[in-house]
Amino acid sequence: MEYDQQMKALVTGGAGFIGSHLVDRLIAEGHEVIVVDDLSCGSKEYLNKSAEFNRISITDRKAIRKIIEKERPATVFHLAAQKDLRRSVDDPVSDAETNIIGTLNLLEPIAEIGGVRVVFPSSAAVYPIQTELPIREDSQIAPESPYGISKRSAEMYLAYYSNLYPVSCVALRLANVYGPRQCSEGASVISLYARALLSGRPVTINGSGEQTRDFIFVDDVVDAMIRMMRVEWCGEINISTGIETSINAVYGELQKIIGGAPGAERANAKDGEIFRSVLDSSLAAHTLGWRATTTLEIGLAKTVEWMRNNL
């Protein structure tokens, strides 16, 4: 299949944070887009009017089969998910129902149709706390939360279906994504801090604030997904900036952008929190010719501007 031609794409979670940006990009490139979303976190406000919207839960097996059989998309971007790590700890059954069973609900009819490209955003949560950084795709895989377990399980099912059926599946292990339209549920510290500062509330920084993360702007993630749609490479791949940024540095930059922001309150470090995290994205550079191009300063400014105009 020529993946760079105009095609029909189905996006689960297409009214959500990353999904709505992806839909906008697909529409702009002239593709026909079908959105499947139950609006549990997404919003109709973010839906591109040129996309066909279907209010369906990924856990509704019959409805998912029906729309796959009806639309027969060339590419499926599977973004519908339970994405809150803390919620997965509190309710691992619900997390598995959405992230594992929901993925199988999608893969079964796709396998029967055949010839479908599946692009799935996984997570750095599949990796354990690492002593060697940056984390590569061949680093140890040992998720330490139900959320990470469900993402790894979905990756394994994608590989299984790719091997057994005429489908082509790839899992993108995303670093800490941020940007406009990110809901508060399961959001990055960037979204949480910016919302607090804009409303005049103090930010609480747990621990020293020298914890590091690999923050990546949503537009760069969407670009990687679009590029991955156009190739037949299968497997798991890191999507990240490869840059460690401390929580203190993020807070300081947000203070500069927002201006007149209140100071930060300090609290004890959270139990089990990873101190340092950064992913190696050299495989994505080699495979896709991709690299993140949005600096943290520009990404934060765009995020704050959107929040000022929309919240």
RAWOMO-V653820 format. One record per residue. N is the residue number from 1. PHI is phi in degrees with one decimal (NA if undefined). PSI is psi in degrees with one decimal (none if undefined). OMEGA is omega in degrees with one decimal (NA if undefined). Layout:
N/PHI/PSI/OMEGA  N/PHI/PSI/OMEGA
//
This chain:
1/NA/141.0/174.8  2/-86.8/102.3/-173.7  3/-77.2/-9.3/-178.4  4/-93.1/-2.4/177.2  5/-81.2/166.1/176.2  6/-65.5/138.4/-172.6  7/-151.0/175.5/174.2  8/-95.5/124.5/179.3  9/-120.6/137.3/174.5  10/-108.9/128.7/-178.1  11/-119.0/110.6/172.3  12/-81.2/142.0/-174.6  13/72.2/26.0/-174.6  14/-73.9/-5.9/175.1  15/-102.3/5.0/-177.1  16/-91.1/-167.3/-174.6  17/-59.4/-70.7/-179.3  18/-70.8/-40.2/-175.5  19/-59.0/-41.3/-178.3  20/-67.9/-36.3/175.7  21/-66.3/-39.5/177.8  22/-62.8/-45.1/179.5  23/-60.5/-43.8/178.2  24/-57.3/-43.4/-178.8  25/-67.6/-42.5/179.3  26/-62.8/-43.8/178.1  27/-62.3/-43.0/-179.7  28/-61.5/-29.8/179.6  29/-87.5/1.1/174.1  30/92.4/10.2/179.6  31/-82.1/152.0/171.9  32/-83.7/128.8/-173.1  33/-125.1/130.3/173.4  34/-112.4/127.1/-179.5  35/-105.4/133.2/172.7  36/-119.3/119.9/-177.0  37/-159.2/138.9/178.0  38/-95.5/2.3/177.6  39/62.5/24.1/177.3  40/-69.0/-29.3/174.5  41/-130.0/-32.1/179.2  42/-70.6/176.1/-177.2  43/-140.4/140.8/175.4  44/-61.2/-25.3/179.3  45/-62.6/-28.2/-177.3  46/-89.0/-7.5/-176.6  47/-72.4/130.6/173.4  48/-71.1/128.7/-175.1  49/-66.2/-17.2/179.5  50/-84.7/-6.9/178.7  51/-92.1/148.5/175.1  52/-85.1/123.0/-175.2  53/-103.5/134.5/176.4  54/-128.8/115.4/179.7  55/-81.8/94.1/-175.7  56/-138.5/139.3/173.7  57/-84.9/141.5/178.2  58/-64.7/-16.7/178.4  59/-85.2/-5.8/179.0  60/-86.9/92.6/-171.6  61/-59.3/-46.2/-177.3  62/-65.8/-42.5/-178.7  63/-67.1/-38.6/178.2  64/-65.0/-44.5/177.8  65/-60.2/-42.7/-177.1  66/-61.9/-44.2/-176.5  67/-74.2/-33.4/176.2  68/-65.2/-45.0/-179.7  69/-66.6/-33.9/179.8  70/-73.9/-47.6/-172.2  71/-86.1/-31.9/179.9  72/47.2/61.2/-176.8  73/-69.1/153.1/174.8  74/-79.3/-33.4/-180.0  75/-133.1/138.1/174.5  76/-121.0/122.9/172.3  77/-101.1/112.9/-174.1  78/-100.4/92.1/-178.4  79/-107.0/-10.8/179.3  80/-63.7/126.2/-174.7  81/-165.1/161.0/164.4  82/-91.2/116.0/-168.4  83/-113.4/4.1/-177.0  84/-93.7/112.1/-177.3  85/-60.6/-43.4/-178.4  86/-65.3/-38.2/177.5  87/-64.6/-34.1/178.9  88/-64.4/-32.6/177.4  89/-70.0/-40.5/-179.4  90/-72.4/-33.4/-175.9  91/-141.3/73.1/-176.8  92/-65.0/-26.9/179.8  93/-65.7/-47.7/178.5  94/-62.3/-40.2/178.0  95/-59.3/-44.9/-179.5  96/-68.5/-37.0/179.6  97/-61.3/-40.8/-179.3  98/-79.1/-50.9/-169.8  99/-83.5/-27.6/179.4  100/-101.9/-58.7/-179.4  101/-63.9/-38.9/177.6  102/-59.6/-39.7/177.8  103/-65.7/-41.2/177.8  104/-66.3/-36.7/176.7  105/-57.2/-32.4/-179.6  106/-82.6/-43.1/-174.5  107/-68.5/-32.9/-177.1  108/-60.6/-55.7/178.3  109/-67.9/-30.0/177.0  110/-63.1/-42.3/179.3  111/-62.6/-36.3/-179.5  112/-70.7/-35.0/178.0  113/-73.0/-47.7/-179.5  114/78.8/161.5/177.0  115/70.3/23.1/-176.8  116/-105.9/137.6/172.6  117/-92.6/127.1/179.7  118/-116.2/122.4/177.6  119/-114.0/121.6/-171.7  120/-125.0/122.9/174.4  121/-81.3/110.1/174.5  122/-91.9/-152.6/-172.2  123/-152.0/154.4/172.6  124/-65.9/-9.4/178.7  125/-67.5/-9.4/176.1  126/-73.7/-17.4/179.5  127/-90.7/146.7/173.3  128/-82.1/-179.3/172.5  129/-61.5/123.7/-173.9  130/-104.2/145.2/174.4  131/-94.3/-25.0/178.7  132/-105.8/122.0/179.8  133/-122.2/151.3/-1.3  134/-74.0/160.0/-177.2  135/-81.4/126.2/178.0  136/-99.3/164.9/179.4  137/-62.2/-27.1/179.4  138/-93.4/10.5/172.7  139/-68.5/168.3/-179.4  140/-57.8/137.2/174.8  141/-106.8/114.0/-179.5  142/-159.7/76.5/-177.9  143/-58.4/144.9/-174.3  144/-116.0/17.8/177.1  145/-147.3/157.0/174.7  146/-56.4/-35.9/177.8  147/-61.1/-49.0/178.4  148/-62.1/-38.5/178.2  149/-63.8/-42.3/-179.1  150/-67.3/-36.8/177.4  151/-67.3/-41.6/178.2  152/-66.4/-38.7/177.6  153/-60.7/-43.7/178.5  154/-62.6/-40.9/176.6  155/-57.3/-43.8/-177.4  156/-67.6/-37.7/176.5  157/-67.1/-38.8/176.3  158/-59.8/-43.5/178.5  159/-64.9/-40.4/179.0  160/-60.7/-48.1/-179.0  161/-68.6/-34.2/176.7  162/-63.4/-37.4/-178.6  163/-76.2/-31.8/-171.2  164/-97.9/-26.7/-173.2  165/-126.3/164.6/179.3  166/-79.3/60.1/175.0  167/-128.7/156.5/-176.7  168/-123.3/112.4/-172.2  169/-120.2/141.8/176.0  170/-138.4/142.6/177.4  171/-115.7/124.9/179.1  172/-99.9/114.0/179.5  173/-84.4/102.0/-172.6  174/-84.2/142.1/170.5  175/-77.0/-155.4/-176.1  176/-82.9/101.4/-175.3  177/-84.1/140.2/176.9  178/-143.5/167.4/176.5  179/146.3/-176.2/179.1  180/-58.9/149.3/175.9  181/77.2/6.1/179.8  182/-74.8/121.7/179.7  183/-75.7/164.2/-175.4  184/-71.4/-24.4/-177.9  185/-70.8/118.0/179.0  186/67.9/20.2/-173.8  187/-76.6/160.4/175.3  188/-71.6/164.7/178.4  189/-62.3/-26.7/179.4  190/-61.1/-49.2/179.3  191/-63.7/-44.0/-178.2  192/-65.1/-44.9/-179.2  193/-66.6/-44.3/-177.9  194/-63.1/-42.6/178.7  195/-61.0/-42.7/-179.7  196/-64.9/-47.3/-177.0  197/-65.1/-38.6/-180.0  198/-67.7/-27.3/179.4  199/-93.4/3.0/177.2  200/82.3/12.3/179.5  201/-95.0/146.1/178.1  202/-71.0/152.5/176.8  203/-93.5/140.2/175.0  204/-103.9/119.7/177.3  205/-104.3/121.0/179.5  206/-85.0/135.4/179.9  207/72.9/-155.2/-176.0  208/-74.3/-21.5/-174.9  209/84.4/-1.1/177.6  210/-88.3/4.7/172.5  211/-60.3/141.8/-178.0  212/-115.3/151.2/175.2  213/-139.7/164.3/178.3  214/-105.0/92.9/-174.7  215/-88.2/127.9/-178.6  216/-127.2/134.3/-176.9  217/-74.9/144.6/-172.8  218/-58.7/-36.0/-179.3  219/-62.8/-34.7/178.3  220/-69.0/-35.9/177.0  221/-65.4/-44.6/178.8  222/-60.6/-41.6/179.3  223/-60.5/-40.8/177.7  224/-64.1/-39.9/179.4  225/-64.9/-42.9/178.8  226/-63.1/-43.1/178.4  227/-63.8/-39.2/-179.3  228/-69.2/-25.8/175.5  229/-62.5/-28.9/-170.4  230/-92.8/-1.5/178.7  231/-123.3/165.6/-178.0  232/-104.7/13.4/180.0  233/-62.9/136.3/179.6  234/-121.2/151.8/178.6  235/131.6/-155.1/-179.7  236/-118.9/141.7/-174.5  237/-148.3/136.9/178.7  238/-77.5/137.4/174.1  239/-123.3/109.1/-171.7  240/-160.1/174.4/174.3  241/-88.7/-24.6/-174.4  242/76.2/15.3/-177.6  243/-118.0/128.3/174.8  244/-84.3/130.8/176.6  245/-130.8/130.9/-177.9  246/-78.4/157.1/176.5  247/-62.4/-38.5/177.4  248/-61.3/-39.7/-179.9  249/-66.0/-40.4/177.2  250/-61.7/-47.2/-179.9  251/-60.3/-44.1/-179.8  252/-62.4/-40.8/179.8  253/-67.8/-39.7/177.5  254/-64.7/-38.6/176.9  255/-59.8/-42.3/179.7  256/-64.2/-40.5/-177.1  257/-71.1/-44.3/-173.8  258/-80.3/-37.9/176.9  259/73.6/139.0/177.8  260/62.5/20.6/-177.1  261/-76.1/147.0/178.2  262/-68.2/161.4/-179.9  263/-72.0/170.3/-178.2  264/-92.7/143.1/171.5  265/-94.8/149.4/-177.6  266/-110.3/142.7/178.8  267/-139.6/168.1/180.0  268/-63.4/151.9/176.6  269/-62.5/147.5/178.8  270/-77.5/140.1/179.4  271/-60.1/132.2/174.9  272/77.2/5.9/-177.9  273/-70.0/136.8/175.7  274/-70.2/133.3/-176.9  275/-84.0/-44.0/-179.8  276/-128.0/141.6/177.6  277/-152.7/128.7/174.6  278/-158.7/138.9/-177.0  279/-105.6/149.2/174.4  280/-91.3/117.6/-178.2  281/-106.9/22.4/-177.3  282/-65.7/-28.7/177.5  283/-65.3/-39.3/177.6  284/-65.0/-38.6/178.3  285/-63.6/-41.1/-178.5  286/-73.3/-41.8/-174.3  287/-79.0/-39.9/-172.4  288/-111.7/-11.4/-170.2  289/66.9/29.5/-174.0  290/-107.6/145.8/166.7  291/-155.1/151.7/178.3  292/-67.4/132.7/-176.3  293/-115.3/-10.4/-177.8  294/-88.8/119.0/177.3  295/-69.8/159.4/179.0  296/-60.6/-40.1/-178.5  297/-61.4/-45.6/-179.7  298/-68.6/-43.1/-179.9  299/-62.4/-41.6/178.4  300/-66.1/-41.4/179.6  301/-61.9/-41.9/178.8  302/-66.1/-39.0/179.9  303/-65.2/-46.3/-179.8  304/-64.8/-41.2/179.1  305/-59.9/-43.5/178.9  306/-63.3/-43.5/-179.7  307/-62.3/-40.9/179.6  308/-62.1/-34.1/-176.1  309/-90.2/-13.9/-170.8  310/-127.1/-12.1/-177.0  311/-110.0/none/NA
//
